[in-house]
Amino acid sequence: MSFQAYLDNIQAKTGQSPDDLRNWAASQGFTDAGQLIPSIKAGDVVAGLKRDFALGHGHAMAVYALLKGIRKEGEA
């Protein structure tokens, strides 16, 4: 599955776009000025996504990669 397919599936399931997820991360205190705060661990983000959006581990890790800047929208 491509990275974009993960994001598309997340949006279909939750109604949350990548920008919505970035806003959610900021509201949770995971990001500052659009950047993931260095002390925030993947497990913190994954737990929040599972709690708030009922995402599975793989999809939650895709959002973490998006927030961390490892992956970007439109990537295969």
KOLGU-4560 file (N, C-alpha, C; in nm, 3 decimals, padded with zeros to 5 digits):
<recs>
<n_xx: 00.085 n_yy: -00.117 n_zz: 00.000 ca_xx: 00.000 ca_yy: 00.000 ca_zz: 00.000 c_xx: 00.090 c_yy: 00.124 c_zz: 00.000 mol: A seq: 1 type: MET>
<n_xx: 00.058 n_yy: 00.218 n_zz: -00.087 ca_xx: 00.137 ca_yy: 00.341 ca_zz: -00.093 c_xx: 00.106 c_yy: 00.429 c_zz: 00.029 mol: A seq: 2 type: SER>
<n_xx: 00.196 n_yy: 00.521 n_zz: 00.055 ca_xx: 00.175 ca_yy: 00.612 ca_zz: 00.167 c_xx: 00.048 c_yy: 00.694 c_zz: 00.144 mol: A seq: 3 type: PHE>
<n_xx: 00.027 n_yy: 00.741 n_zz: 00.022 ca_xx: -00.093 ca_yy: 00.819 ca_zz: -00.008 c_xx: -00.218 c_yy: 00.735 c_zz: 00.015 mol: A seq: 4 type: GLN>
<n_xx: -00.212 n_yy: 00.606 n_zz: -00.014 ca_xx: -00.328 ca_yy: 00.519 ca_zz: 00.009 c_xx: -00.359 c_yy: 00.513 c_zz: 00.159 mol: A seq: 5 type: ALA>
<n_xx: -00.256 n_yy: 00.508 n_zz: 00.242 ca_xx: -00.279 ca_yy: 00.513 ca_zz: 00.387 c_xx: -00.355 c_yy: 00.641 c_zz: 00.424 mol: A seq: 6 type: TYR>
<n_xx: -00.308 n_yy: 00.755 n_zz: 00.374 ca_xx: -00.373 ca_yy: 00.882 ca_zz: 00.406 c_xx: -00.516 c_yy: 00.886 c_zz: 00.353 mol: A seq: 7 type: LEU>
<n_xx: -00.537 n_yy: 00.833 n_zz: 00.233 ca_xx: -00.672 ca_yy: 00.830 ca_zz: 00.176 c_xx: -00.764 c_yy: 00.743 c_zz: 00.261 mol: A seq: 8 type: ASP>
<n_xx: -00.715 n_yy: 00.629 n_zz: 00.305 ca_xx: -00.795 ca_yy: 00.540 ca_zz: 00.390 c_xx: -00.826 c_yy: 00.604 c_zz: 00.525 mol: A seq: 9 type: ASN>
<n_xx: -00.730 n_yy: 00.675 n_zz: 00.580 ca_xx: -00.752 ca_yy: 00.744 ca_zz: 00.707 c_xx: -00.862 c_yy: 00.849 c_zz: 00.690 mol: A seq: 10 type: ILE>
<n_xx: -00.855 n_yy: 00.925 n_zz: 00.580 ca_xx: -00.956 ca_yy: 01.028 ca_zz: 00.557 c_xx: -01.094 c_yy: 00.965 c_zz: 00.535 mol: A seq: 11 type: GLN>
<n_xx: -01.100 n_yy: 00.853 n_zz: 00.463 ca_xx: -01.228 ca_yy: 00.786 ca_zz: 00.440 c_xx: -01.287 c_yy: 00.736 c_zz: 00.571 mol: A seq: 12 type: ALA>
<n_xx: -01.201 n_yy: 00.685 n_zz: 00.660 ca_xx: -01.249 ca_yy: 00.629 ca_zz: 00.786 c_xx: -01.286 c_yy: 00.737 c_zz: 00.888 mol: A seq: 13 type: LYS>
<n_xx: -01.205 n_yy: 00.842 n_zz: 00.895 ca_xx: -01.222 ca_yy: 00.940 ca_zz: 01.003 c_xx: -01.278 c_yy: 01.074 c_zz: 00.957 mol: A seq: 14 type: THR>
<n_xx: -01.271 n_yy: 01.103 n_zz: 00.828 ca_xx: -01.310 ca_yy: 01.233 ca_zz: 00.777 c_xx: -01.202 c_yy: 01.339 c_zz: 00.799 mol: A seq: 15 type: GLY>
<n_xx: -01.084 n_yy: 01.297 n_zz: 00.844 ca_xx: -00.975 ca_yy: 01.389 ca_zz: 00.875 c_xx: -00.873 c_yy: 01.392 c_zz: 00.762 mol: A seq: 16 type: GLN>
<n_xx: -00.849 n_yy: 01.510 n_zz: 00.707 ca_xx: -00.746 ca_yy: 01.529 ca_zz: 00.605 c_xx: -00.610 c_yy: 01.539 c_zz: 00.674 mol: A seq: 17 type: SER>
<n_xx: -00.501 n_yy: 01.532 n_zz: 00.596 ca_xx: -00.369 ca_yy: 01.553 ca_zz: 00.657 c_xx: -00.360 c_yy: 01.685 c_zz: 00.734 mol: A seq: 18 type: PRO>
<n_xx: -00.419 n_yy: 01.792 n_zz: 00.680 ca_xx: -00.417 ca_yy: 01.920 ca_zz: 00.752 c_xx: -00.497 c_yy: 01.912 c_zz: 00.882 mol: A seq: 19 type: ASP>
<n_xx: -00.611 n_yy: 01.841 n_zz: 00.879 ca_xx: -00.689 ca_yy: 01.822 ca_zz: 01.001 c_xx: -00.607 c_yy: 01.748 c_zz: 01.105 mol: A seq: 20 type: ASP>
<n_xx: -00.532 n_yy: 01.647 n_zz: 01.061 ca_xx: -00.451 ca_yy: 01.570 ca_zz: 01.155 c_xx: -00.337 c_yy: 01.654 c_zz: 01.211 mol: A seq: 21 type: LEU>
<n_xx: -00.283 n_yy: 01.742 n_zz: 01.130 ca_xx: -00.179 ca_yy: 01.834 ca_zz: 01.181 c_xx: -00.239 c_yy: 01.927 c_zz: 01.287 mol: A seq: 22 type: ARG>
<n_xx: -00.360 n_yy: 01.975 n_zz: 01.260 ca_xx: -00.428 ca_yy: 02.061 ca_zz: 01.359 c_xx: -00.458 c_yy: 01.983 c_zz: 01.487 mol: A seq: 23 type: ASN>
<n_xx: -00.499 n_yy: 01.859 n_zz: 01.473 ca_xx: -00.524 ca_yy: 01.774 ca_zz: 01.590 c_xx: -00.396 c_yy: 01.759 c_zz: 01.671 mol: A seq: 24 type: TRP>
<n_xx: -00.284 n_yy: 01.731 n_zz: 01.602 ca_xx: -00.156 ca_yy: 01.713 ca_zz: 01.671 c_xx: -00.117 c_yy: 01.840 c_zz: 01.748 mol: A seq: 25 type: ALA>
<n_xx: -00.140 n_yy: 01.955 n_zz: 01.687 ca_xx: -00.110 ca_yy: 02.082 ca_zz: 01.756 c_xx: -00.199 c_yy: 02.097 c_zz: 01.879 mol: A seq: 26 type: ALA>
<n_xx: -00.327 n_yy: 02.061 n_zz: 01.866 ca_xx: -00.419 ca_yy: 02.075 ca_zz: 01.980 c_xx: -00.383 c_yy: 01.981 c_zz: 02.095 mol: A seq: 27 type: SER>
<n_xx: -00.314 n_yy: 01.872 n_zz: 02.062 ca_xx: -00.271 ca_yy: 01.776 ca_zz: 02.164 c_xx: -00.136 c_yy: 01.812 c_zz: 02.225 mol: A seq: 28 type: GLN>
<n_xx: -00.072 n_yy: 01.916 n_zz: 02.170 ca_xx: 00.059 ca_yy: 01.957 ca_zz: 02.220 c_xx: 00.173 c_yy: 01.874 c_zz: 02.164 mol: A seq: 29 type: GLY>
<n_xx: 00.149 n_yy: 01.805 n_zz: 02.052 ca_xx: 00.253 ca_yy: 01.721 ca_zz: 01.990 c_xx: 00.343 c_yy: 01.800 c_zz: 01.897 mol: A seq: 30 type: PHE>
<n_xx: 00.292 n_yy: 01.912 n_zz: 01.846 ca_xx: 00.369 ca_yy: 01.992 ca_zz: 01.752 c_xx: 00.376 c_yy: 02.137 c_zz: 01.798 mol: A seq: 31 type: THR>
<n_xx: 00.476 n_yy: 02.206 n_zz: 01.747 ca_xx: 00.492 ca_yy: 02.349 ca_zz: 01.771 c_xx: 00.537 c_yy: 02.410 c_zz: 01.639 mol: A seq: 32 type: ASP>
<n_xx: 00.465 n_yy: 02.510 n_zz: 01.593 ca_xx: 00.494 ca_yy: 02.576 ca_zz: 01.465 c_xx: 00.502 c_yy: 02.474 c_zz: 01.351 mol: A seq: 33 type: ALA>
<n_xx: 00.415 n_yy: 02.374 n_zz: 01.357 ca_xx: 00.408 ca_yy: 02.275 ca_zz: 01.250 c_xx: 00.512 c_yy: 02.165 c_zz: 01.256 mol: A seq: 34 type: GLY>
<n_xx: 00.596 n_yy: 02.166 n_zz: 01.357 ca_xx: 00.702 ca_yy: 02.066 ca_zz: 01.371 c_xx: 00.675 c_yy: 01.978 c_zz: 01.492 mol: A seq: 35 type: GLN>
<n_xx: 00.698 n_yy: 01.849 n_zz: 01.478 ca_xx: 00.683 ca_yy: 01.758 ca_zz: 01.590 c_xx: 00.785 c_yy: 01.795 c_zz: 01.697 mol: A seq: 36 type: LEU>
<n_xx: 00.740 n_yy: 01.808 n_zz: 01.819 ca_xx: 00.829 ca_yy: 01.841 ca_zz: 01.931 c_xx: 00.922 c_yy: 01.723 c_zz: 01.954 mol: A seq: 37 type: ILE>
<n_xx: 01.053 n_yy: 01.746 n_zz: 01.963 ca_xx: 01.149 ca_yy: 01.635 ca_zz: 01.972 c_xx: 01.123 c_yy: 01.536 c_zz: 02.085 mol: A seq: 38 type: PRO>
<n_xx: 01.068 n_yy: 01.581 n_zz: 02.195 ca_xx: 01.045 ca_yy: 01.489 ca_zz: 02.308 c_xx: 00.922 c_yy: 01.400 c_zz: 02.288 mol: A seq: 39 type: SER>
<n_xx: 00.842 n_yy: 01.427 n_zz: 02.186 ca_xx: 00.722 ca_yy: 01.347 ca_zz: 02.161 c_xx: 00.763 c_yy: 01.219 c_zz: 02.089 mol: A seq: 40 type: ILE>
<n_xx: 00.724 n_yy: 01.108 n_zz: 02.144 ca_xx: 00.757 ca_yy: 00.977 ca_zz: 02.089 c_xx: 00.643 c_yy: 00.924 c_zz: 02.005 mol: A seq: 41 type: LYS>
<n_xx: 00.675 n_yy: 00.833 n_zz: 01.917 ca_xx: 00.575 ca_yy: 00.772 ca_zz: 01.829 c_xx: 00.460 c_yy: 00.714 c_zz: 01.911 mol: A seq: 42 type: ALA>
<n_xx: 00.492 n_yy: 00.650 n_zz: 02.021 ca_xx: 00.389 ca_yy: 00.587 ca_zz: 02.105 c_xx: 00.288 c_yy: 00.687 c_zz: 02.158 mol: A seq: 43 type: GLY>
<n_xx: 00.331 n_yy: 00.809 n_zz: 02.186 ca_xx: 00.240 ca_yy: 00.913 ca_zz: 02.233 c_xx: 00.137 c_yy: 00.948 c_zz: 02.126 mol: A seq: 44 type: ASP>
<n_xx: 00.187 n_yy: 00.968 n_zz: 02.004 ca_xx: 00.100 ca_yy: 01.003 ca_zz: 01.892 c_xx: 00.007 c_yy: 00.887 c_zz: 01.858 mol: A seq: 45 type: VAL>
<n_xx: 00.063 n_yy: 00.767 n_zz: 01.850 ca_xx: -00.016 ca_yy: 00.648 ca_zz: 01.816 c_xx: -00.128 c_yy: 00.628 c_zz: 01.917 mol: A seq: 46 type: VAL>
<n_xx: -00.097 n_yy: 00.640 n_zz: 02.044 ca_xx: -00.200 ca_yy: 00.621 ca_zz: 02.147 c_xx: -00.313 c_yy: 00.723 c_zz: 02.131 mol: A seq: 47 type: ALA>
<n_xx: -00.278 n_yy: 00.847 n_zz: 02.102 ca_xx: -00.380 ca_yy: 00.951 ca_zz: 02.083 c_xx: -00.466 c_yy: 00.925 c_zz: 01.960 mol: A seq: 48 type: GLY>
<n_xx: -00.404 n_yy: 00.881 n_zz: 01.852 ca_xx: -00.479 ca_yy: 00.853 ca_zz: 01.730 c_xx: -00.571 c_yy: 00.732 c_zz: 01.748 mol: A seq: 49 type: LEU>
<n_xx: -00.524 n_yy: 00.632 n_zz: 01.820 ca_xx: -00.609 ca_yy: 00.515 ca_zz: 01.848 c_xx: -00.727 c_yy: 00.557 c_zz: 01.935 mol: A seq: 50 type: LYS>
<n_xx: -00.701 n_yy: 00.639 n_zz: 02.034 ca_xx: -00.805 ca_yy: 00.684 ca_zz: 02.126 c_xx: -00.908 c_yy: 00.774 c_zz: 02.056 mol: A seq: 51 type: ARG>
<n_xx: -00.860 n_yy: 00.873 n_zz: 01.982 ca_xx: -00.948 ca_yy: 00.974 ca_zz: 01.926 c_xx: -01.012 c_yy: 00.936 c_zz: 01.793 mol: A seq: 52 type: ASP>
<n_xx: -00.945 n_yy: 00.850 n_zz: 01.716 ca_xx: -00.995 ca_yy: 00.819 ca_zz: 01.582 c_xx: -01.009 c_yy: 00.669 c_zz: 01.554 mol: A seq: 53 type: PHE>
<n_xx: -00.979 n_yy: 00.585 n_zz: 01.652 ca_xx: -00.987 ca_yy: 00.439 ca_zz: 01.638 c_xx: -00.902 c_yy: 00.388 c_zz: 01.521 mol: A seq: 54 type: ALA>
<n_xx: -00.787 n_yy: 00.451 n_zz: 01.501 ca_xx: -00.697 ca_yy: 00.404 ca_zz: 01.396 c_xx: -00.620 c_yy: 00.282 c_zz: 01.444 mol: A seq: 55 type: LEU>
<n_xx: -00.585 n_yy: 00.197 n_zz: 01.349 ca_xx: -00.497 ca_yy: 00.085 ca_zz: 01.380 c_xx: -00.354 c_yy: 00.133 c_zz: 01.388 mol: A seq: 56 type: GLY>
<n_xx: -00.266 n_yy: 00.044 n_zz: 01.430 ca_xx: -00.126 ca_yy: 00.080 ca_zz: 01.451 c_xx: -00.059 c_yy: 00.130 c_zz: 01.322 mol: A seq: 57 type: HIS>
<n_xx: -00.077 n_yy: 00.059 n_zz: 01.213 ca_xx: -00.012 ca_yy: 00.097 ca_zz: 01.088 c_xx: -00.057 c_yy: 00.233 c_zz: 01.037 mol: A seq: 58 type: GLY>
<n_xx: -00.186 n_yy: 00.259 n_zz: 01.043 ca_xx: -00.236 ca_yy: 00.389 ca_zz: 00.998 c_xx: -00.191 c_yy: 00.500 c_zz: 01.093 mol: A seq: 59 type: HIS>
<n_xx: -00.188 n_yy: 00.472 n_zz: 01.221 ca_xx: -00.141 ca_yy: 00.571 ca_zz: 01.317 c_xx: 00.007 c_yy: 00.602 c_zz: 01.294 mol: A seq: 60 type: ALA>
<n_xx: 00.086 n_yy: 00.501 n_zz: 01.262 ca_xx: 00.228 ca_yy: 00.525 ca_zz: 01.233 c_xx: 00.246 c_yy: 00.606 c_zz: 01.106 mol: A seq: 61 type: MET>
<n_xx: 00.156 n_yy: 00.591 n_zz: 01.010 ca_xx: 00.161 ca_yy: 00.672 ca_zz: 00.889 c_xx: 00.140 c_yy: 00.819 c_zz: 00.925 mol: A seq: 62 type: ALA>
<n_xx: 00.046 n_yy: 00.847 n_zz: 01.014 ca_xx: 00.023 ca_yy: 00.985 ca_zz: 01.058 c_xx: 00.147 c_yy: 01.036 c_zz: 01.131 mol: A seq: 63 type: VAL>
<n_xx: 00.208 n_yy: 00.954 n_zz: 01.215 ca_xx: 00.330 ca_yy: 00.994 ca_zz: 01.284 c_xx: 00.439 c_yy: 01.030 c_zz: 01.182 mol: A seq: 64 type: TYR>
<n_xx: 00.455 n_yy: 00.949 n_zz: 01.079 ca_xx: 00.554 ca_yy: 00.977 ca_zz: 00.974 c_xx: 00.523 c_yy: 01.109 c_zz: 00.905 mol: A seq: 65 type: ALA>
<n_xx: 00.396 n_yy: 01.136 n_zz: 00.883 ca_xx: 00.355 ca_yy: 01.263 ca_zz: 00.823 c_xx: 00.393 c_yy: 01.380 c_zz: 00.915 mol: A seq: 66 type: LEU>
<n_xx: 00.361 n_yy: 01.367 n_zz: 01.043 ca_xx: 00.389 ca_yy: 01.474 ca_zz: 01.139 c_xx: 00.539 c_yy: 01.496 c_zz: 01.156 mol: A seq: 67 type: LEU>
<n_xx: 00.614 n_yy: 01.389 n_zz: 01.154 ca_xx: 00.759 ca_yy: 01.398 ca_zz: 01.173 c_xx: 00.829 c_yy: 01.451 c_zz: 01.048 mol: A seq: 68 type: LYS>
<n_xx: 00.760 n_yy: 01.446 n_zz: 00.933 ca_xx: 00.819 ca_yy: 01.493 ca_zz: 00.809 c_xx: 00.896 c_yy: 01.386 c_zz: 00.735 mol: A seq: 69 type: GLY>
<n_xx: 00.884 n_yy: 01.261 n_zz: 00.780 ca_xx: 00.952 ca_yy: 01.150 ca_zz: 00.714 c_xx: 00.887 c_yy: 01.123 c_zz: 00.579 mol: A seq: 70 type: ILE>
<n_xx: 00.756 n_yy: 01.135 n_zz: 00.572 ca_xx: 00.679 ca_yy: 01.112 ca_zz: 00.450 c_xx: 00.590 c_yy: 01.233 c_zz: 00.424 mol: A seq: 71 type: ARG>
<n_xx: 00.551 n_yy: 01.248 n_zz: 00.299 ca_xx: 00.467 ca_yy: 01.362 ca_zz: 00.258 c_xx: 00.349 c_yy: 01.311 c_zz: 00.177 mol: A seq: 72 type: LYS>
<n_xx: 00.243 n_yy: 01.392 n_zz: 00.172 ca_xx: 00.129 ca_yy: 01.358 ca_zz: 00.090 c_xx: 00.174 c_yy: 01.339 c_zz: -00.055 mol: A seq: 73 type: GLU>
<n_xx: 00.106 n_yy: 01.248 n_zz: -00.124 ca_xx: 00.134 ca_yy: 01.224 ca_zz: -00.265 c_xx: 00.245 c_yy: 01.125 c_zz: -00.290 mol: A seq: 74 type: GLY>
<n_xx: 00.312 n_yy: 01.076 n_zz: -00.185 ca_xx: 00.419 ca_yy: 00.978 ca_zz: -00.204 c_xx: 00.361 c_yy: 00.840 c_zz: -00.228 mol: A seq: 75 type: GLU>
<n_xx: 00.430 n_yy: 00.766 n_zz: -00.309 ca_xx: 00.390 ca_yy: 00.628 ca_zz: -00.335 c_xx: 00.432 c_yy: 00.538 c_zz: -00.221 mol: A seq: 76 type: ALA>
</recs>
